[in-house]
Amino acid sequence: MTERFPADWLVPGWPVGEGVHAACSVRTGGVSSGPHESLNLGDHVQDDPASVAENRRRFAQVLQARPVFLSQVHGAGVVRLDGSTRDGTQADACWTTERGVACTIMVADCLPVLLADAKGQAVGAAHCGWRGLAGGVIEALWSAMRPQLGAAAPDVHAWLGPCIGPEAFEVGPEVREAFTAHEAAAASSFRATRGGKFLADLPALARQRLHALGIERISGNDGSAEWCTVSNPSRFFSHRRDRLSGRFAAACWLG
């Protein structure tokens, strides 16, 4: 059912049930101006509140579901969504079994990770900047979702959305150490560069975390240039590139 989404949006091609839907917006198609042009969905980035409200209305209209916009704090908090969950609920991951409620993650360089089981029992989403990813946000989301899935737990699909790419994400040694302290193999996702710093491959680090949980069916961002938020200014917002920036969003829901 990709025809319902704007042609430039990203739509996961994962093999899940007909009742599972997912999509990722880009920066076009809204009413914001200046550095927030045009489909900015963030209400915390100095954009006009009326413009943000209209953009969110348009986003929901395309989804044909109610997106829940979290207050994301680069942590590992998880919330289960239902029809009464308010926008602004503080968490960096969410999941639901309720139809018509969209797990929604806003990003502008961080990695959105969507989860869904093939039978369409539950969907979830995580906001994976390096702090949240190193701090266990994917593990926390999986721990919350897994009891609901029961015997279907191994048949879970993950989709990785756009984020800052491995040629643009320069970090200090403390970031590398945060990951290698958890798993020595994470060192393979860092490449030494100037001044004792490293280029980090955020999608690869997320894949390692997912594999460790037994989630092997992973699609989407492979670290190539087309997925990089920094390198594609006409398509994606990027805080690292622009400092003052809007937010796009990835969402999954049951319909």
C-alpha positions in Angstrom: 0.0 0.0 0.0 2.9 2.4 -0.7 0.7 4.4 -3.1 -1.0 6.2 -0.2 2.4 7.8 0.8 4.1 10.7 -0.9 6.5 9.4 -3.6 9.6 10.7 -1.8 8.8 9.1 1.6 10.7 6.0 2.6 8.4 2.9 3.1 9.8 -0.3 4.5 9.5 -3.3 2.2 9.6 -5.8 5.1 7.6 -9.0 4.8 5.1 -8.4 7.6 1.3 -8.9 7.8 -1.1 -6.7 5.9 -2.1 -5.0 9.2 1.3 -3.6 9.8 2.2 -0.2 8.3 5.3 1.9 8.4 6.7 5.0 6.8 9.3 7.7 7.2 8.7 11.3 6.1 11.3 13.6 4.5 11.6 17.4 4.9 9.3 18.3 2.0 5.5 18.6 2.0 4.9 21.0 4.9 4.4 24.7 5.6 7.4 25.7 7.7 9.9 28.1 6.4 13.6 29.0 6.9 15.8 26.4 8.5 12.6 24.3 9.3 11.5 24.1 5.6 9.1 22.5 5.2 7.6 19.4 6.9 9.1 20.0 10.3 7.4 17.8 12.9 9.4 19.0 16.0 7.7 21.4 18.4 10.9 22.1 20.3 13.2 23.6 17.6 12.1 27.2 17.5 9.6 26.8 14.7 6.2 28.6 14.5 3.8 26.5 16.6 1.0 26.9 14.1 3.2 25.6 11.3 4.2 22.6 13.4 0.6 21.8 14.2 -0.3 21.9 10.5 2.7 19.7 9.6 1.7 17.2 12.2 -1.9 17.2 10.9 -0.6 16.5 7.4 1.6 13.7 8.7 -1.3 12.1 10.5 -3.5 12.4 7.5 -1.0 10.5 5.4 -0.6 7.8 8.0 -4.4 7.5 8.6 -3.5 6.8 12.2 -2.7 8.9 15.3 1.0 9.5 15.7 2.2 10.0 19.3 5.1 12.5 19.4 7.3 11.7 22.4 9.5 14.0 24.4 12.8 12.3 23.5 15.7 12.8 25.9 18.4 10.4 24.5 17.7 7.8 27.2 16.3 4.3 27.4 12.8 4.9 28.7 10.0 2.9 27.1 6.3 3.6 27.1 3.4 1.4 25.9 1.1 3.5 23.8 -2.7 3.4 23.7 -5.4 5.9 22.6 -5.0 8.0 25.7 -1.2 8.5 25.5 -0.4 12.2 25.2 2.0 13.9 22.9 5.0 15.0 25.0 5.2 11.8 27.0 8.9 11.4 28.0 10.5 8.3 26.5 12.9 7.3 23.7 11.1 4.1 22.7 7.5 3.1 22.4 5.4 0.1 21.4 1.7 -0.8 21.0 -0.8 -3.5 20.3 -3.6 -1.0 19.7 -4.7 -0.3 16.2 -4.6 3.2 14.8 -1.9 4.4 17.2 1.4 5.1 15.5 4.8 4.6 17.3 6.6 7.7 16.1 10.2 8.7 16.4 11.5 12.2 15.4 15.0 12.5 14.2 17.5 14.9 12.5 20.7 12.7 12.6 19.8 10.1 15.2 18.7 6.6 13.9 15.0 5.6 14.1 14.6 1.8 14.5 11.2 0.3 13.8 10.2 -3.2 15.0 7.2 -5.4 13.9 6.4 -9.1 14.2 5.3 -10.8 11.1 1.8 -11.7 12.5 1.0 -8.1 13.3 0.6 -8.5 17.1 2.7 -5.6 18.1 4.9 -2.8 16.7 7.6 -0.6 18.3 10.0 2.2 17.6 13.3 3.4 19.2 15.2 6.7 19.0 18.8 5.7 18.7 21.3 8.5 19.0 24.7 7.2 20.3 23.8 7.8 23.9 20.5 5.9 23.7 21.9 3.1 21.7 24.9 2.6 24.0 22.6 3.0 27.0 20.4 0.1 25.9 17.3 1.7 24.3 16.8 -1.2 21.8 17.2 -3.8 24.5 14.7 -2.0 26.7 12.2 -1.8 23.9 12.7 -5.5 23.1 12.3 -6.4 26.8 9.0 -4.6 26.9 7.6 -6.0 23.7 8.8 -9.6 23.9 6.3 -10.9 26.4 3.4 -9.8 24.2 4.8 -11.8 21.2 5.2 -15.2 22.9 6.0 -17.9 20.4 6.2 -15.4 17.6 9.2 -13.6 19.2 11.8 -14.9 16.8 9.8 -13.7 13.8 10.5 -10.0 14.3 11.6 -7.6 11.6 13.6 -4.4 12.1 13.9 -1.5 9.8 16.5 1.2 10.2 15.7 4.7 8.9 18.0 7.5 7.8 20.6 8.9 10.1 24.0 10.6 10.1 26.2 8.4 8.0 29.6 6.7 8.8 31.5 9.3 6.7 30.0 12.2 8.6 29.6 11.0 12.3 32.9 12.1 13.9 33.0 11.3 17.7 35.5 11.3 20.5 37.1 8.2 22.1 34.5 8.2 24.9 31.8 7.3 22.4 33.8 4.3 21.1 34.5 3.3 24.7 30.8 3.4 25.6 30.1 0.7 23.0 33.2 -1.4 23.3 32.7 -1.7 27.0 29.4 -3.5 26.3 30.8 -5.5 23.3 34.4 -5.6 22.1 33.2 -6.4 18.6 31.7 -2.9 18.4 35.2 -1.6 17.7 34.7 -2.7 14.0 32.1 0.1 13.6 34.7 2.8 14.4 37.4 4.1 12.1 40.2 6.3 13.4 40.5 9.8 12.0 42.3 12.9 12.9 43.1 14.2 16.4 42.3 10.9 18.2 38.8 10.9 17.0 36.7 8.3 15.2 34.1 8.0 12.5 31.2 5.9 13.8 28.9 3.7 11.9 25.6 4.1 13.8 23.5 1.7 11.6 26.2 -1.0 12.0 26.2 -0.5 15.8 22.4 -0.9 15.8 22.6 -4.0 13.7 25.1 -5.5 16.2 22.7 -4.8 19.1 19.7 -6.3 17.2 21.7 -9.4 16.2 22.7 -9.9 19.9 19.0 -10.0 20.8 18.4 -12.7 18.1 16.7 -10.3 15.7 18.2 -11.2 12.4 15.6 -9.9 9.9 16.9 -6.3 9.4 16.4 -4.0 6.5 16.7 -0.3 5.6 19.8 1.8 6.3 23.0 0.0 5.3 25.3 3.0 6.0 25.5 4.1 2.3 25.4 7.7 1.3 21.8 7.8 0.3 20.7 7.2 3.9 22.9 9.9 5.3 21.0 12.9 6.8 24.0 15.2 6.6 24.8 14.5 3.0 21.3 14.9 1.6 20.1 18.5 2.6 17.2 18.6 0.2 15.7 15.5 1.6 16.6 15.3 5.3 16.9 17.6 8.3 20.3 17.4 10.0 21.2 19.0 13.3 24.9 18.2 12.8 24.9 20.0 9.5 22.6 23.0 10.2 22.5 23.3 14.0 19.1 24.9 13.8 17.0 22.2 12.1 13.6 20.7 11.8 12.7 17.0 12.5 11.3 14.3 10.3 9.8 11.1 11.6 9.6 7.4 11.2 6.4 5.6 12.4 4.9 2.2 12.5 1.4 1.2 13.4 -1.3 -1.5 13.2 -4.2 -0.8 11.0 
